[in-house]
Amino acid sequence: MKRFLYAGVLVVAVLAVALISGNSFGQVKKVGGGDIKYTNTKGLGPVTFSHAFHDGKGLKCTECHTKIYKMKKGEAKVDMATLNKGESGGACHNGQKVFSSKAPNDCSRCHIKG
């Protein structure tokens, strides 16, 4: 009888830890569209947009999706001209919310030379 009691307490403890941590039995929370890699960057090095990185900064999907970007893959135009006009990622990367896409010293924050 004690064995069943201990087993029941163990099961409840495992379930409580899973609920508190928000992680159900080792399943990793999947963040939106994953990584998006831009390679047509005119020799500046590719850019990888990480949904997980931006999610980790506390941004909600709806702050970008449907306001700045449509939810349809490949529909958004992302290039430096668009960013520098304050559209696309430039809506946040404007030097006020976060670092500016126009700042020459910040190119390497996105453009990674391999």
C-alpha positions, 0 to 999 in steps of 0.5 A, a space after each residue: 500500500 505504501 508503494 502505491 502512495 509513494 508512486 502517486 506522490 511521485 506522479 503528482 510531483 512530476 506533473 506539477 514540475 511540468 506544469 510550473 515549467 510550462 514544458 510537458 515531458 521534455 517537449 520544447 516550445 516551438 516558436 513560430 516560423 523558425 529561422 529565416 535565412 536571407 542570402 541575397 545580401 549583395 556581399 554583406 554576408 547572410 542574415 538569419 532572422 531568428 523567431 526564437 531570439 525575438 520571442 526571447 526578447 518578450 515580443 509577441 507574434 502579433 507585434 509583427 504579424 499582421 501589423 508589419 508582416 502578413 502570415 504568408 511565407 515569402 510575401 514580405 519584402 526584406 531588403 536594406 531599402 525597405 528597412 531604411 524606410 522604416 518598413 519591415 524590420 526597420 519598423 523596430 530597428 530604427 535607433 529608437 526601439 532597438 539598434 538602427 538598420 542604418 548605423 554602419 557600425 551595426 551591420 555585423 549584428 545582422 550580417 554575419 560573414 562566414 
